[in-house]
Amino acid sequence: MKRPLLTIVVPCYNEEEVFKETSNQLSLVLEDLIDDHLISDDSKILFVDDGSKDQTWKLIENESNENYYVKGLKLSKNVGHQNALIAGLEIANKHSDCVISIDADLQDDINVIRTFVEEFIDGYDIVYGVRDSRETDTFFKRSTALGFYRFMSKIGINLVPNHADFRLMSKRALDELFKYKEINVFLRGLVPLVGFPTTKVYYDRKERLAGESKYPLKKMISFAFDGITSFSIAPIRFVTLLGFLSIIFSLIAGGYTVAQHILGNTIIGWPSLMVSIWFLGGIQLMGIGIIGEYIGKIYHEVKKRPRYAIETDLYSTNNSFEFLKEVVHNGMKDE
């Protein structure tokens, strides 16, 4: 059986602190898989520079000249993690039989990459890396993450709980994924729509190698809201329900007011009136905001602007350093 050509795609944004160690560890993983005849000798690691402001791209360029397994893709500007990942997947898919995506901080366990490949060889087109537990997270992060997955399930969005973007996808699965042309990309929701045989591999997540997380609370909230509004109109329906309940409440309050007037009771109405105005005004503003979010997404979609622009592609360029393959292979075996 022909050994599959694997590409590991690694989106990078200001990752100079972890890059060298990440490159070394992933190169060793490829080397072991090649030695065990599980993947092709031409398998690669593709680092995607998402408009980094530090020395990340320079490090990628230097490493691609010294390490046979490393390739680089430089985007013209920062387009966000999901779009950078899509860019890497599209380029890698042109050269590969299967592609694994992983973050540069290597919090995801690279030791299960071997299991990913074995599952692919056994016939699975998509292999999800799923966290076995969230014990390393803070109580707040763990609670909000679990609540997010429960909420997404309730509104009919099919996600794989405790799965981020650590996964393997076959060439035909990626070909189907790329048929989804929306600009507002939420890969965790799109990949399950592709279908094909899938399986899960569980692992324990580690601490970040160095540097700071690129997903602070503000970005996490924005990412979650993008996921909800990209796959469900439940928020709009919720606002509609609130409006319906407000009408019912208003009718009840109006009936009560008429009854009190007939009975001759004096009603002091200013406080209740002001509370009602503020309450209904808040609902209206919230409804306008949610509807505006959907209109904004439509606005971006209909323009059909490209998700990214590539400045430099070291993967598709012929590599004049083929002799490094044997040097790297022998050097790593000596280590």
C-alpha positions as CSV (number, residue, x, y, z in Angstrom):
1,M,0.0,0.0,0.0
2,K,1.3,3.5,-0.9
3,R,2.2,5.5,2.1
4,P,0.1,8.7,2.5
5,L,1.8,12.1,2.2
6,L,1.0,14.0,5.4
7,T,1.2,17.7,5.9
8,I,0.9,19.3,9.4
9,V,-0.5,22.8,9.2
10,V,0.4,25.2,12.0
11,P,-1.1,28.7,12.0
12,C,1.2,31.2,13.6
13,Y,0.7,34.7,14.9
14,N,3.6,36.2,16.9
15,E,5.0,32.8,17.8
16,E,8.7,33.5,17.8
17,E,9.1,32.3,21.4
18,V,7.8,28.8,20.7
19,F,8.6,28.4,17.0
20,K,11.9,26.6,17.2
21,E,10.8,24.1,19.8
22,T,7.6,23.5,17.9
23,S,9.5,22.9,14.7
24,N,11.9,20.5,16.4
25,Q,9.2,18.5,18.1
26,L,7.0,18.2,15.0
27,S,10.0,17.3,12.8
28,L,10.8,14.4,15.2
29,V,7.2,13.2,15.0
30,L,7.4,13.1,11.2
31,E,10.8,11.4,11.3
32,D,9.4,8.6,13.5
33,L,6.4,8.1,11.3
34,I,8.6,7.9,8.2
35,D,11.0,5.5,9.9
36,D,8.0,3.3,10.7
37,H,6.8,3.4,7.1
38,L,3.4,5.0,8.1
39,I,3.8,8.1,5.9
40,S,5.6,9.3,2.8
41,D,9.2,10.5,3.0
42,D,7.9,13.8,1.4
43,S,5.6,14.7,4.3
44,K,5.9,18.2,5.5
45,I,5.1,20.8,8.2
46,L,3.5,24.0,6.9
47,F,3.8,27.0,9.1
48,V,1.3,29.7,8.2
49,D,2.4,33.2,9.2
50,D,-0.8,35.2,9.8
51,G,0.7,38.7,9.6
52,S,2.9,38.4,12.6
53,K,4.5,41.6,13.9
54,D,7.6,39.8,15.4
55,Q,10.3,37.6,13.8
56,T,8.0,34.6,13.2
57,W,8.2,34.7,9.4
58,K,12.0,35.2,9.4
59,L,12.3,32.2,11.6
60,I,10.1,30.2,9.3
61,E,12.1,31.2,6.3
62,N,15.4,30.2,7.9
63,E,14.0,26.9,9.2
64,S,12.7,26.1,5.7
65,N,16.2,26.5,4.3
66,E,17.7,24.3,7.0
67,N,15.0,21.7,7.7
68,Y,13.8,19.5,4.8
69,Y,10.4,19.0,6.5
70,V,9.5,22.6,7.0
71,K,7.6,24.8,4.6
72,G,6.2,28.3,5.0
73,L,3.2,30.3,3.9
74,K,3.1,34.0,4.5
75,L,-0.2,35.9,4.4
76,S,-0.2,39.5,3.3
77,K,-1.8,40.7,6.6
78,N,-3.5,39.3,9.7
79,V,-6.8,37.7,8.7
80,G,-7.5,35.7,11.9
81,H,-6.9,32.2,13.1
82,Q,-9.7,30.5,11.2
83,N,-8.9,32.1,7.8
84,A,-5.2,31.5,8.3
85,L,-6.0,27.8,9.0
86,I,-8.1,27.7,5.9
87,A,-5.3,29.1,3.8
88,G,-2.9,26.5,5.1
89,L,-5.3,23.7,4.5
90,E,-6.0,24.8,0.9
91,I,-2.3,24.9,0.0
92,A,-1.5,21.7,1.9
93,N,-4.3,19.8,0.3
94,K,-2.8,20.4,-3.2
95,H,0.3,18.3,-2.1
96,S,-1.1,15.9,0.4
97,D,-3.2,12.8,1.0
98,C,-4.2,13.9,4.5
99,V,-3.6,17.1,6.6
100,I,-3.4,17.6,10.3
101,S,-4.0,21.0,11.8
102,I,-2.5,22.0,15.2
103,D,-1.8,25.2,17.1
104,A,1.8,26.5,17.4
105,D,1.8,26.4,21.2
106,L,1.7,22.6,21.1
107,Q,-0.8,22.4,24.0
108,D,-2.4,19.6,22.0
109,D,-0.6,16.3,22.5
110,I,1.6,15.6,19.4
111,N,2.0,12.0,20.5
112,V,-1.5,11.2,19.3
113,I,-0.6,12.3,15.7
114,R,0.6,8.7,15.2
115,T,-2.9,7.5,16.2
116,F,-4.5,10.0,13.8
117,V,-2.4,8.5,10.9
118,E,-3.3,5.0,11.9
119,E,-7.0,5.8,12.0
120,F,-6.7,7.4,8.6
121,I,-5.0,4.3,7.2
122,D,-7.9,2.3,8.7
123,G,-10.3,4.2,6.5
124,Y,-11.4,7.3,8.5
125,D,-11.5,10.6,6.6
126,I,-11.8,12.8,9.7
127,V,-10.1,12.2,13.0
128,Y,-11.0,14.6,15.8
129,G,-8.6,15.3,18.6
130,V,-10.8,15.6,21.8
131,R,-9.6,16.7,25.2
132,D,-10.1,13.9,27.7
133,S,-10.7,16.4,30.5
134,R,-10.6,20.2,31.3
135,E,-8.9,19.9,34.7
136,T,-6.0,22.2,33.6
137,D,-8.5,25.0,32.9
138,T,-9.6,27.6,35.4
139,F,-13.1,27.0,36.9
140,F,-14.4,30.0,34.9
141,K,-13.0,28.8,31.6
142,R,-14.2,25.2,32.2
143,S,-17.7,26.2,33.1
144,T,-18.1,28.6,30.2
145,A,-16.7,26.1,27.7
146,L,-19.1,23.3,28.9
147,G,-22.0,25.8,28.9
148,F,-21.1,26.9,25.4
149,Y,-21.2,23.3,24.1
150,R,-24.5,22.6,25.8
151,F,-26.1,25.7,24.4
152,M,-24.9,25.0,20.9
153,S,-26.4,21.5,21.2
154,K,-29.7,22.9,22.4
155,I,-30.1,25.2,19.4
156,G,-29.3,22.4,17.0
157,I,-25.6,23.1,16.1
158,N,-23.6,19.9,15.8
159,L,-20.2,20.4,17.4
160,V,-17.7,17.9,18.8
161,P,-17.5,18.7,22.6
162,N,-14.0,19.6,23.8
163,H,-12.6,19.7,20.3
164,A,-10.8,22.7,19.0
165,D,-8.9,22.6,15.7
166,F,-6.6,19.6,16.3
167,R,-7.8,17.2,13.7
168,L,-6.8,15.1,10.6
169,M,-8.8,15.4,7.4
170,S,-8.3,13.4,4.2
171,K,-8.0,14.9,0.8
172,R,-11.5,14.1,-0.2
173,A,-12.9,15.5,3.1
174,L,-11.0,18.8,2.5
175,D,-12.3,18.9,-1.1
176,E,-15.8,18.9,0.3
177,L,-15.0,21.4,3.0
178,F,-13.7,23.9,0.5
179,K,-17.1,23.9,-1.2
180,Y,-18.4,25.9,1.7
181,K,-17.6,29.4,0.6
182,E,-18.8,31.5,3.5
183,I,-16.6,34.4,4.6
184,N,-17.6,34.0,8.3
185,V,-15.6,30.8,8.9
186,F,-16.3,28.6,12.0
187,L,-14.5,25.4,11.2
188,R,-15.6,23.5,14.3
189,G,-19.2,23.8,12.9
190,L,-18.3,23.3,9.2
191,V,-16.3,20.1,9.5
192,P,-19.1,18.0,11.0
193,L,-21.3,19.0,8.0
194,V,-18.8,17.4,5.6
195,G,-19.7,13.8,6.6
196,F,-17.6,10.8,5.7
197,P,-16.3,8.2,8.2
198,T,-15.1,10.0,11.4
199,T,-13.6,9.0,14.7
200,K,-12.3,10.6,17.9
201,V,-8.9,10.3,19.6
202,Y,-8.8,11.5,23.3
203,Y,-5.8,13.1,24.8
204,D,-4.7,15.3,27.8
205,R,-3.9,19.0,27.0
206,K,-0.7,20.4,28.2
207,E,0.5,23.9,29.3
208,R,1.6,26.3,26.6
209,L,5.3,26.0,25.7
210,A,5.9,29.8,26.1
211,G,4.4,33.2,25.4
212,E,0.8,34.2,26.0
213,S,-2.5,32.8,24.7
214,K,-3.8,34.5,21.5
215,Y,-7.4,33.9,22.7
216,P,-8.1,36.2,25.6
217,L,-11.7,36.4,27.0
218,K,-12.8,39.1,24.6
219,K,-11.7,37.0,21.5
220,M,-13.3,33.9,23.0
221,I,-16.6,35.6,23.4
222,S,-16.5,37.0,19.9
223,F,-15.5,33.6,18.5
224,A,-18.4,31.9,20.3
225,F,-20.9,34.5,19.1
226,D,-19.6,34.1,15.5
227,G,-20.2,30.4,15.9
228,I,-23.7,30.8,17.1
229,T,-24.8,33.4,14.5
230,S,-23.1,31.5,11.6
231,F,-25.1,28.4,12.2
232,S,-28.3,29.3,13.9
233,I,-31.1,31.9,13.9
234,A,-32.1,31.0,17.4
235,P,-31.1,34.4,18.8
236,I,-33.5,36.1,16.5
237,R,-36.2,33.7,17.5
238,F,-35.4,34.4,21.1
239,V,-36.0,38.1,20.5
240,T,-39.3,37.3,18.8
241,L,-40.3,35.2,21.8
242,L,-39.4,38.1,24.1
243,G,-41.5,40.5,22.1
244,F,-44.5,38.0,22.2
245,L,-44.1,37.6,26.0
246,S,-43.9,41.4,26.4
247,I,-47.2,41.8,24.5
248,I,-48.9,39.2,26.7
249,F,-47.5,40.9,29.8
250,S,-48.7,44.3,28.5
251,L,-52.2,43.0,27.9
252,I,-52.4,41.6,31.4
253,A,-51.1,44.8,32.9
254,G,-53.6,46.8,30.8
255,G,-56.5,44.6,32.0
256,Y,-55.3,45.0,35.6
257,T,-55.2,48.8,35.2
258,V,-58.7,49.0,33.7
259,A,-60.1,46.8,36.5
260,Q,-58.5,49.0,39.2
261,H,-60.0,52.1,37.4
262,I,-63.5,50.6,37.4
263,L,-63.1,49.7,41.1
264,G,-62.2,53.3,41.8
265,N,-58.7,52.6,43.1
266,T,-56.1,55.3,42.5
267,I,-53.0,54.0,40.7
268,I,-49.7,55.7,41.1
269,G,-48.3,54.9,37.7
270,W,-45.1,56.9,37.2
271,P,-42.6,54.3,38.6
272,S,-44.2,51.3,36.8
273,L,-44.4,53.3,33.6
274,M,-40.8,54.2,33.6
275,V,-39.7,50.6,34.4
276,S,-41.8,49.4,31.5
277,I,-40.3,51.9,29.1
278,W,-36.8,51.0,30.1
279,F,-37.5,47.3,30.0
280,L,-39.2,47.4,26.6
281,G,-36.5,49.8,25.3
282,G,-33.8,47.4,26.3
283,I,-35.5,44.5,24.6
284,Q,-35.9,46.5,21.4
285,L,-32.2,47.6,21.4
286,M,-31.0,44.1,22.1
287,G,-33.3,42.8,19.2
288,I,-32.0,45.5,16.8
289,G,-28.4,44.6,17.8
290,I,-28.9,40.9,17.2
291,I,-30.6,41.5,13.9
292,G,-27.9,43.9,12.9
293,E,-25.3,41.2,13.6
294,Y,-27.0,38.9,11.1
295,I,-27.3,41.8,8.6
296,G,-23.6,42.5,9.0
297,K,-22.8,38.9,8.2
298,I,-25.0,39.1,5.1
299,Y,-23.2,42.3,4.1
300,H,-19.8,40.5,4.3
301,E,-21.0,37.4,2.5
302,V,-22.6,39.1,-0.5
303,K,-19.4,41.1,-1.3
304,K,-17.6,37.7,-1.7
305,R,-14.2,39.2,-0.8
306,P,-11.3,36.7,-0.6
307,R,-10.6,35.3,2.9
308,Y,-6.9,35.9,2.6
309,A,-4.0,37.0,0.3
310,I,-0.8,35.1,0.0
311,E,2.4,37.0,0.0
312,T,4.9,34.1,-0.1
313,D,4.3,30.4,-0.6
314,L,7.4,28.2,0.1
315,Y,5.4,25.0,-0.2
316,S,4.4,25.3,-3.9
317,T,7.9,26.7,-4.8
318,N,10.4,24.1,-5.9
319,N,12.8,23.4,-3.1
320,S,16.5,23.6,-4.2
321,F,17.5,22.1,-0.9
322,E,16.5,18.5,-1.6
323,F,19.9,17.3,-0.4
324,L,18.8,18.4,3.1
325,K,16.4,15.5,3.3
326,E,19.2,13.0,3.9
327,V,21.1,15.4,6.2
328,V,18.1,16.0,8.4
329,H,17.1,12.3,8.4
330,N,20.6,11.2,9.5
331,G,21.0,14.1,12.0
332,M,17.7,13.3,13.8
333,K,18.5,9.7,13.9
334,D,21.9,10.5,15.6
335,E,20.0,12.7,18.2
